[in-house]
């Protein structure tokens, strides 16, 4: 049986090792990592999947900002990575993590503008993400345009740049 718990209660070394197995040790070169620089994962939306005490999956969400060419700013939630132990990737663990994280986003009011970089066939079909409003967004690195997806009532269809949203604590 899979148990979902808060990711920040899990050993970070185990999370990093799972991410390496799922995405490769060169994963930090990806554009999505640049979007997260200087930020911390959103605890309420970031989860771990455990089976018999063993880590088998994780999902993380991050605060980012779209700064429009018209100087408007829109806070977004960057969903991902969704990592599942390679031998368990067809067992529904990723889908379970996605559903739980999206439900938490709804409960916390963070569901109005969520973005991710991922397989459009999967994320559109099962979770309602599309590239309809992301075509003019610029990111701090390469991205396959059709994989830049978003969902939510507040997702703007404007030209602009996505970057980390660093919250200053007072």
N, C-alpha and C positions, 0 to 999 in steps of 0.2 A: 504494500500500500504506500502511495506517495503522500508525503506530508509537506505542505508549504509553510515556510517560516520566513521571518524577516531576514533579509540577506546580511544585514549588519550584525547578526548574532552568530554568523558562520565564520570560521577561520579564513582570513583573507588569503593566506597561502594556498589553501585548498581551492578557493575560487579562482585564483590566478592560474593554478595548474589545470583546472578544468577548461578555462578559456584558452590556454595554450593547446590542449588536446583538441578542442572543438574548432579552433580557428588558425592554429599554427603559431609558432613563436615569433613570427614577424607581424603579428596582428596589430601591433602598436603603430605601424606605418600607415594604416588606413585612415581615410579622411574622417571617419566617425570619431576617432580618437582625438583629432584636432578640435573637433566640436566640443569635446568634454574637458579640454585643458583648463585647469584651475578651478574646476567645479567639483562638487561632491554629488554622488548619486542621491536621488530623492528617496529617503528611507521608506515612505509609505507605499511606494510603487515597485521597490526593488526586493525581489524574493528569491529564495532558494528552495529547491525541491530535494527532499531527502527520502531515501528508501532504506529502511532498516539502519538508519543513522548515517548512511553514506550519501554524499553529495552527488546527485545525478543531473542537476540542472540549475540554471540561474537566469534571472532576467534583471536588467538594470534600466533605470530611467534617469534622465539628466536634464537640468535646466539649460535651455539655449534661448537665443534671441534672434529674431529676424529684424534687421535694420533696413527699412525700405529706402529706395533711392529718393523718396519724397520725405525722408527724415522721420517717418513714423517708426515706432518700435512695437513688435508683437512678441510677447513671451510665448515660447513653445516648450513642449516636453519632447525630448529626444528619447525614443524607446529603443533600447538595445544596448548591448548585445543580449540576445537570447541564446544561451549556450546549453547544449544537452550532451551528456556523455556520448561519444561517438557510437558505441555499441547499442545505445538506447534511442537513437534519433528517430525511429519510426514508431515509438511507443505512446505518442500523445503527450509527452511531458512538456514539450515546447508549447503546444496548444493550451495545456492546462495553465502554464505560467502566463501566457499571453492573456487569457481570459481573466485570471485573477488580478493581474496588473491593471488591465483596462477597467475592471470593476472597481478597483481601488482608486483609479483616476477619476471615475465618475463620483465616487463617494467624497473625494477631496476637492472636487471642482477643477481638476487638472486635465479634464477630458475635452476641453473646448478647442485645443490646438495641439495635436500630437503628430510628430513626424518620425520617420525612420528611413533607413536605407536597407532595402531588402527585395526579395523576390516578389514582383508585382502579382503574379498569378496566385500565389499563396496568400499574401497579405490583403489583397483586394477581395478574393473569394471568401475568406473566412472572417476577416476583421474590418472590412470596409475602407481600407486605405486606398487612395488613388494618387495619380500624378497630375490630376486635373489643374491644381492650383500651384504646383511647384516649379513649373517650367522656366520661370525667370529668376529663380533663387540661385545665388552663388554660394559655393562652399569653399573652405580653405584647403582645397585639394581636389583631386579628380573624383568624379562620380559618374556612373552611368545614369543619364537623365531619367530613364524609365524606371530606375530603382529608387528614386527620390520620391517618397510617398508621404501623404498626410491624411488626416481625418479630423473632423471637428468643425463646429459652427464658426469658430473664430480664425480658421486658417485663411490667411490673406492670399489673394492672387495678385501679388505685386512683385515688381523687380526689387531685389535686395540681397543682402548678405547675411548668411547664418553664421553665428559665432557663439562662443560660450556666454552664458549669463551668470556672471559671478555675483553672488549676493554678499553684500558687505554687512557684517554683524555689528550692531551698535551696542 
